[in-house]
Amino acid sequence: MVSTDHFRQEIRSRLELANAQGRPNLTIECGELYRSMSQLPTFNRWMIFCCNAMRAEMALTDHLIFDDRNESLLTVHYALPRPCRPKNQPSHDPSSAFR
């Protein structure tokens, strides 16, 4: 089973690579990320860990892309370079504004 931490590590790795390539942004689609790390079908009950990881890695400069034609629905457009934060500080959780 793949955990939220595994997905977060993969997201960070992709962000670091995109940043090293000088890209201004990186868009990650939840279904693609999930399939790349799991042999389970998309919409498996474990997919929530992937979605949670994607949202947890969001910064204020990032945004969600909603496309009802996309099977996984969740796509995040991450801006590069990433804002700096201390290693022990958690990522900004955009859903915390709704609590």
C-alpha positions, 0 to 999 in steps of 0.5 A, spaced: 500 500 500 502 507 498 501 512 503 500 519 503 507 520 505 509 516 499 505 520 494 508 527 498 515 524 496 513 523 489 510 530 488 516 533 492 521 529 487 517 532 481 517 539 483 525 539 484 526 536 477 521 541 474 525 546 478 531 544 476 529 544 469 527 551 470 520 550 469 515 556 471 510 551 474 508 543 474 501 540 473 499 534 476 493 530 475 491 525 481 489 519 477 496 519 473 500 520 480 496 515 483 497 510 477 504 511 477 505 509 484 500 504 485 498 497 481 491 499 484 485 501 479 484 509 479 478 510 484 480 505 489 479 507 496 486 508 497 486 514 492 484 519 498 491 518 500 494 521 493 489 527 493 490 528 501 498 529 499 497 533 493 493 538 497 498 538 503 503 540 498 500 546 495 502 553 497 498 559 496 501 560 489 498 554 487 491 553 484 486 547 483 484 545 476 477 543 476 475 539 470 468 535 470 471 531 464 477 528 467 476 522 471 479 523 477 477 530 478 483 533 482 489 536 478 493 541 481 497 547 478 504 548 482 507 554 481 515 554 481 520 556 484 517 553 491 516 558 497 521 556 502 519 553 509 523 550 515 524 543 514 519 542 520 514 546 518 508 543 515 505 545 508 500 550 507 493 546 508 488 550 503 482 546 506 484 549 513 481 555 511 474 552 511 474 549 518 
